[in-house]
Amino acid sequence: MKLQLADLAIIIAYLITMVVIGWVLRKKARKNQLNYLMGGKSLPWYMLGLSDASDMFDISGTMWMVSLCFIYGMKSIWIPWLWPVFNQVFLMMYLSRWLRRSNATTGAEWLATRFGRSGPGVRASHNIVVAFALLSCLGFMAYGFVGLGKFMQIFIPWSSIHQYIPFNVPPAYVPHFYGIVFTLFATFYSILGGMHSIVLGDIIKYVIMTVACLSIGGIAMYRLHQHGQALHVPNGWLDPFFGWRLHLDWKGLVDDANKKIQDDGFSLFGLFFMMMLFKGVFASLAGPAPNYDMQKVLSTRSPQEASKMSGFVSIILLPIRYSLIIGLTVLALLYYGNISGDLRTTSGTDFEKILPATINSFLPVGLMGLVLTGLLGAFMGTFSGTLNAAQAYLVNDIYLKYVNPNASNRKTISMNYLAGIGVVIIGIVLGLFIQDVNTILQWIVSGLYGGYAAANVLKWHWWRFNANGYFWGMLAGILPAIALAFLKYKGVLHGLDLYYWPVLFLLSMAGSVIGSYACPPTDIETLKSFYRTVRPWGWWKPVHLKVLEEDPQFIANRNFRRNMFNIVLGIVGQVCLTLLPMYIVLELKMPLLFNTLLLLGIILILKRTWWDRLNEY
């Protein structure tokens, strides 16, 4: 099915709306640097939370999650813990408040509040986090826009529009052409309108996605339960719980699904889950990476609103997103014979094509336009948020720090425009001319994130950790992780990256500790200021004693146990939110009742142990 006129009208109306938003809000964004990059720190927490959730609703991630749900059923809810999704719970319970108290504009600027503003170690730590942030941003842009182009090519065939294009585009670059077109729209409204237009655009996109996702869930529910239709799935598919082994056998149903499970390496699901949990806890303790998520936290009006924003993300993202995921999965299972041909490749079945194949085959006119507009908006939201973060690091942490510290407001805003255009051009060029961009950028992203956790856990919790330790800890994790990716690409090493993560973590931890003791501690005045402002728990006793000498009434943060209790409840609640739409669409009544009662109980407890105590440390 090709897009009909009504579908195209919805997409075009959305694109025009985004352009108008950027143009209308340009004057508001140009008032000053803070207004441009962070909305003047005046936007309410629920708008920023909705925007943050909207940025996480990306096309490639949703395609992957639909394929997981098709193959692993209810057990698929655990696999996104690889990211990990529950890092939002750690942010919600305490880390967002700690981060926001710094009143910084970027992650690199935050480091100055922890390590000071001068010295070779400080400069090195600043430079490595700026490099981390910029490489991450370029990485997401470079292959993100090509992925969007390939997705849209399915619904807008080149053969139907090429006669209207005044120049020739080689077939291999048609996805790039689509990607560039839609990237330009995102670039226009995000560069002109700054954070205000990004947030407003994300809200519009979220409304569209909500209507689309709930509609798909409703259609799937209706199709599944009319005339007593049944899902042909293996035993255990409807059960979210698991043992040491996965025990899902698709033989005789969809034979290629068994090959996919073997290729994924998830058969020993118990071991996979334990490693995923181990990595996820430490990655979450590190706090947010320097991207759009951190920018939204730093843009809130207060530390309390920062926590509320992070908590709001899971509530508004998971039920809506999983309505779409389970809805498309049910439709694909019911009518697998109709779409199986679209999933075939020379090497077997590509289950990540389930999302576009199902949308193309079963959605009525109008709803298809809404879904595509929402997914297109998902790309544009993620792209604009990433672009905003890149601009912040280039202008705040390079231009204003090293090039022109006394730049006027007008010149600073002009540099934001120039930085944004430059980042977009570099991202597009990488996507156009590096044939193996995905593999190369996976090395970078895997290496960068592999080296991030240890140093960023210590920065919160250990007073003796200094800027030199931060630099060497990051480097000691990044370089071995990139080497690992290279060795796996060459076939020297095999297996999931996850199983090598403890080695990378220990190497990074060793670099952090050795690097810290190789240089004197951070200046005590900087440490006292950080400790008084952020109020972290952990190994801060020497600094605490110094603070007590000046302020005998100072009380240490003793909320570790309560924070951890709330985190456990929050993670269970997050799982319940994920299961809620799945149980509704599948009409599993008893599990739905138990899930709902458990979720309500968690909400009541967290009202007393978290919401009512947001002002405490």
N, C-alpha and C positions, 0 to 999 in steps of 0.2 A: 504493500500500500504506500503510495506517495502522499506527501502532504497536500491537503486540500486548501482551498482559498481561505477558509475560516481559520485553519491552523496557522497559515502564513500571516494572516492579519494579526493574530494574537502575538506572534513572535516579533513582527515589525512594530506593533504598538509598544511592546516592552522596550525594544531598543531605542525608539524615539523618546520614551519616558526617561530612560537613563541619561540620554543626551541633555534633555531639558533640565533634569535635576542638577547635573554638573554645571550647566550654564547659570541657573538661577542661584545656586549656592556659592558661586565663585567669589562674590564680594564678601560674604560672611567668612569664607575660608582664608581670604587674604588679609584679614585684620592683623594677624601676627602668627608667628611660628607655632605657638601652642594651639591656636585655633585650627590651623591647617592640619597639623599632624595628629592632634588628640582631641579635636572638637572643643578646645578650651577647657577640657576636664569638667564640662558642664552637662554632658549627656547623662540621663538617668540610667541606672544599672540594668533595668529590664530591656531598654533599647540596645545597649551594648551587648547584653547577654544574648538577645535574639540575633544580633548581627554576628556575634562569635559563633553561635550554633549554625547560622546560615553559611558561614565560611567553611564549616566542617562538612557540609553536605555537598561533596564534590562528585563529579561524574565517574572518574575511574574507581574511586573507593566504593561507590554505590554498585557499579558493575561487578566488582570483586565480591561484595557482600551478597549480592543476589546469587552469584555462582556458588558461594559457600553454602547459602541456605538451601539451594537445590540439592547439593550433594550431601551435606552433613545434617540437614534438617535443624531441629531445635538445638543441637549441639554446636551449631555454627555461632551461637551468641558468644561463645568463649574466645573464638579465634581472634577477633579484633583487640583482645587484651595484648596482642603483640605490639600495639602502638604505644602505650596502653590507653584504652579509653577511660580507665578509672583515674587517670591523672587529674581529671576535672574534680574528682572527689577530694583529693589532697589539696588542690587549690581552694576549693570551696570551704574546707574545714579550717585551714589556717594560712596556707602559703600565699594566697592572693592578698590577704591583709598584710603579711610581712613585706611582700613585694611593693605594694602600693604606698606603704609608710615612707619609703625612700623619697617619694615625690620626683623620681627621675623621669626622663622622657624615653630612654632606650635602655636595653640591657647593658650596653657598654657604659653608659652614664651611671647606671646603678653600681657598677664595679667601683667607681670612685668613692661611693659612700661606704664601701666595705674595705677597700685597700688604700684609700687616699688618692691624691691627685698628682703625685710626683714620684720620680725614681724609675730606674730601668725596668724593674719587675712590673710596676704599674703600667708602663707604656706597653710592655710585651703582652700583658694580660688583656689590655684594652684592644690591641691590634688583633689578637687571635680571636676574640669574640666578635669583632667587626668582620673579620674574614669569614668566620663561621656563618654569621648572619647573611652576608652578601652572597656567598657561594650557595647557601640553601635557597635563597630567593631566586637566584639565576637558575638553579637546578629545576625548581618547580615551574618556572616560567618556560624554560626551554622545551621540556617535553609535555608540559600541560597543554599548551596551545595546539600542538600536533595531535594529541589525544582527542581534544575537542573537535578538531577538523575531521578526524576519522569517524567520530561519532555522528556528526552532522551530515557527513557524506552519505550515510545510509538513508537518510530521510530526504535529502535534497540532492538527487543524483546529478552529477556533472552534465550528463547528456541532456538534462531538461533546462539548463541555464547557460550552457557554454556559448550559444548563439547570441546571448545578450552581453557577453564580456568582450570588450574591444581589443583584447590581446590573448595570445595563446598561453595556456598553462599545461606543461607536460603532465601526463597522468600520475606520475610518482609524486608530484607536488600539489595535487588537488587538495589533499587534507591540509597542507600548509597554507594554501590560499584561503580556505574557509577559516582556519585558525587565525590568520592575520586579520581578516575582516572583523571577526567578533572581538579579537584582542584590541583593535583600534577603538571600538565602542567603550570597552572597559577602561582603556587608557584615558580616553577623553573625560569621562565623568569623574574618575578617581583623581586625576591630576588637577583638574580645574576645581573641583569641589572639596577635595581633601577628605578628612574623616567624616564630616557632616554628610556629604553625598554618599560615601561608602555605607554608612549606617542606614540612611534612608533607603538606598538601593537594596540593601540586604533585607530590610523589613518588607518591601514590596515583593521581593523574591520569595520570602518565607511564606507570605500569604498565598501566593500562587502555588507553591509546593504543598502547602497544607491542604488546599482544595484538591489538588491532583492526587496526592498520596491517599487521602481518605476516600476519594472516589475509586481509585484502583483497588484499595482494600475492600470496599463495598461490592464492586463488580466481582472480585474473586470469591467473596463470601457467597454471593448470590449464585454464581456458576457452580461452586462446589456443592451447595446444598439443594440445588434443584434436581429433581428426579433421582435423588439418592446417589449422586456421583461419589466416587471414592478415589483417594489418592493411591496410586500404585508405588509404594515406597517400601524399603526394607524394614525389618523389625528394628526398633530402637530409634527410628527417624523422628518420631513424635515425642521422644523423651530427652529433656535437656541434660540429664545426668549421665555419667559415664564411669567406666571402670579403668583398669590399667590399659586395656586395649579398646579400640573403637568399636569393633564388631558390627560394622555396617557392610552388608553384602548386596551389591546392586546386580549380581549375576541374573540374567534373564529379564531384567528390567531395563537398565541402561548400562551395558557392560563397560563402556568407557569411563563411567564414574569410578569404578574400582581402580582403573589405571591412574585416574586423577588423584585418588586418595594415596596411592603408592608414591606417585611423583611428589606430592606435597610433603610426604614424610610424617603424616599425622597419625599413622596406625597405632603407635605407642602413645595414646592420647594422654595417659596419666603422666608420663615423663614430660611430654610436651607442655602440659598444663603447669607442672611444677616449675619448669624452667621459665615459662612465660610469666608466672607469678613472681618469681625471683627477680627477673629483669624489670618487670613492671613496677614493683615496689621501689627499687632504687632509682629507676628513671623518673618516677613520680616525686620522690623525695628531692630530686634535683631541681624541681620547679619547671616552669615553662621554658621551652627553647626560645631564642630571640626571633620570633616571627609575629604574625598577626595576633596570636593568642596573648602573648606578652603585651603587645601594644594596647589591646583592649583592656587588660587589667590595669595598666598604667594610666589609661584614659578615664577611669572612673572618678567620681567626685570625692570618695573617701575610702579608707580601708574597709569599712563595714560594707559599703556598696560593692567593693571589689569581690568580697566573699559571696554576696548575694548574686552577683553577676555570674560567677563560676558555677554556683549551684543551679541557677536558672537554665544553664546550657543543656544539661542532661534532661531536665524536665521537658523542655520544648523540642529537643532534637530527637531523642530516641523513639518515643512512641510514633511520631510522624514518619520518621525515616523507615522504621520497621513495618509500618502499614504498607508502604511502597514495596519493601523487600519481600515480605511474606505474600503480598498480593500478586506480584509478578511471578514469584516462585510457584504459587498454587496454579496460576494460569498456565505456566510452562509445563507443569506436571500433568495437568488435565489434558492438554493438547500438544503433548510432546511430539507426536507423530507429525503434526502440522509444521513445527518449527525445526525439527531435527536436521533437515536439509540445509537450513541457514547456518547451523552450527558447525557443519563439516569443514574441515581443512585437510590439507595433504597429510598432516601428521595425526589426525584423529578429530575428536570433538573439542571445540573451543567453548567451554561453558561460560566464559565471560561475555559471550555474544547473546546470552539469554535475555539480558535486559533490552537491548535494542530490537532483537527479534520478536520478543513478546509485545513490546510497545507497538511495533510496526504491524503486527498481525491481529491484535485483539482490541485495541483501544478505538473508540468511536471518534468521529470528526469533532473537533473542539477540545475534547479531553486530551487527545494526542498533542494538540498545540499547547495546552496548558502544561503538560508534562515536559515537553521539549523546552518550553520557555523557562520552566523551573530549573531544569538541568543546565540549560545554557546560563541562566542567572547564577547557578551554583558555581560554574566555572568563573564567571565574571566577578562574583563576590570573593572567591578565594584568590583570584588574580589581583583584584584591586587591594585586598587586605595585605597580600604579600608585597605588592608594589609600594604601599604606604610604609611598610616596615623598612624596605630597602631605602626609600627616600630618607627616612628618619636617621638611619645609620650613616648614609653618605653625607647628609647636610649637617646633622648635629655632631657626629663623631669624627668626621674628617674635615669638612669645609670650615665649620665654626670653631673647631678645636685646633686645627693646624694651619689653615690657609688664611682665613679672615675672621678672627674672633670678634671684631667690632663691626661686622656687616650690618647695614641698615635692614629694617623689616622688609622693605621693597626688594632689596637685593637677595635677602634670604628666601623669600617666596619665589623669586625668579630662579634661584638655584634649585629649589624643590621641583619646579617645572622641568628644568634642564636635567636634573638627576633622574626624574621619573622617565622622561623620554629616552635618556641614555640607557637605563636599565632595560626598558622594553625592547629597544633596538638590539642590544646585546643578546637578550633572550631569544628574539626572533632569529637573529643570525646564527646562533648556536643550533637552533632547531632546523634551519635551512641547510646548513653546510656541514654539520657533523653527522655523518650517516649513522653512526652507532651511538647517538646521543644518549639513548636510554641507559645503555650499559655503562658508559663513561660517567653519567651523572649518578647512577646507582652506586658506583664506587665512592663518589664524593659524598653523597648523602649518607650512605651506610657508614663510611669512615668518620664523618663529622659527628653523627649521632652516637656512634660507638664510643667516641672519646669524650662525650659530653657529661655522662652521668656522675662519675666519681668526683671530679673536681667541683661540680655544682652541688653535690650533696654536702661536701665538706665546707663550702663557703657559708652555709647557713649555721652549721652545728659545731664547728671547731674553731676556737679563738686563735690558735697558733697557725692556722692555715693562712698563707699570705699570697701576694700577687705572683711571686716567683713560682710557688707551688701550683697556682692556678694555671699558669702558662705551661709548665712541664707536665702537669696532669692531663691537660687537654691534648698536648702534643703526643704524650705517651699512649693515649688511647686512639687518637686519630690515625697516626702512621701505621700501627699494626692492623687496624681495621681495614685500611685501604689495601695493605699488603694481603690480608686475608681474602678480600674481594678479588684481587688480581690472581691469587693462587687458585681460587675456586673457578674463576673464568678460564684459566689454563688447564683445569682438570687435575691439578696436583692435590687439592683438598676437595672433600665432598660433604654432603649433609647440610642440615639447616644452619643458617647463620646464628640462630638462637643458641645452639649448643656450644658455640665458640664465645658467646658473650661473657661468661664468667672469666675467661682468660683475659679478654680485653679490659674488663672491669678491674681485675687485679693489677694489670700492667698500668692502667691509668691511676689507680689508687697508689701504687708504688711511686710513680712519677710525682704525684701530688705531695706525698709525705716527704720523700727525699728532697724534692725541690723546695719545700717549705723550710726544712731544717738546714738547707744549704745557705739560707739568707736570714738576717735578723727578723724578728716578728714585725708585724704591721705597727705603725706608730700608735702608742697607747691612747692618745687623744682621739684618733680616728676610730679605734675599737670601742672606746667608751661611748662616743657619739652614736655609732651604729647600734650598740647594745641597748642604749637607752631608747633609741627611736624605734627599732624593729622589734625588740623584746623577744628574741628567739630563745627556745630551750635547747639544751645540748651541753657541750663541754666548754662553758664560759666562766668557770669559777674564778680564775685570776682577774678577769675583767670585772666580774661582779663585785669582787672585794674592793677594787679600785673605785668603782661607782659608789659603793656604800660609804667609802671614806668621805665623799663629797655630799652624798645624800643618804643619810642613815634610814630614811623612810622608804627607800626604793625597794620594791618587792620583785623577786625573780619570777619569770614565767614558769609555773609548775603545772601547766595544762597538757603535758605530754600524754598522760594516760587518757584524759578526756578526748583529746584530739584523735588518738588511735582508736578509741571506742567509737567515736563518731565516724571515722573513716570506714571501719568494718561495716557499720550500719549503712553508711552511704553507698558502699560498693554493692551490698545486698539489695538496697533500694534501686540502684542503677540496673541491676539484673532484672528486677521485677518490672521496671519501666520498659525494658527491652522485650520481655516475655508478654506483656499486657496485650499489645495488638496482635501478636501471633496466636495467643489463646482465643482472642475474640474472633479473628477471621476463621480459624480452624474449628470454632465452637467446641472447645474442650472445657466443659462447664465446671467440673470439679477443680481442675488445676487453676482455672480462671478465678474461682471463688477463693481458693487458698492464697493465690498470688495477690489478689486485691486486698484481702484482710492483712496479709503480711506487710504490704506496702503502706496501708493506712496506719498500722502499728508503728512502723519506722518513722513515718511523718510526725506522729504524735510525740514520739520520744525525741526526735531531732528538734522539734519545736522548743523543747525545754533545755536540751543539752547543747544546742548550737544557735538557733535563731535568737533566743532570748538572752544569749550571752556573747553576742558579737562584739560588744564593747570591751570584753575582758581579753586583753592582750591580743 
